[in-house]
Amino acid sequence: MMWGAGFGGMWAGWAFTALILALLVAGIVWLVRGVNRPGDDGRDSARRILDERFASGEISPEEYETRRRALR
């Protein structure tokens, strides 16, 4: 009389486990990509600081060019 009545909700457990694993993998990928962004090796921020110092008159045009070439 009870043909398979005990297995009706078992798929929900598997689906929940798969969802948790997918979220865990997605979170790890998101963290790794956030830490290792391409082009974020410090040169952009150094160039920005150099540009700001030149614009404010802290350094001369010659010093600006010398330091800019060194950052390449």
GIGIJO-V528079 format. One record per helix or strand. SS is the DSSP state (helix for helix, strand for strand). FROM is the first residue (numbers start at 1). LEN is the number of residues. If there is no record, write none. Layout:
ss-><SS/SS>
from-><FROM/FROM>
len-><LEN/LEN>
//
This chain:
ss-><helix/helix/helix/helix>
from-><5/10/43/61>
len-><3/26/13/11>
//
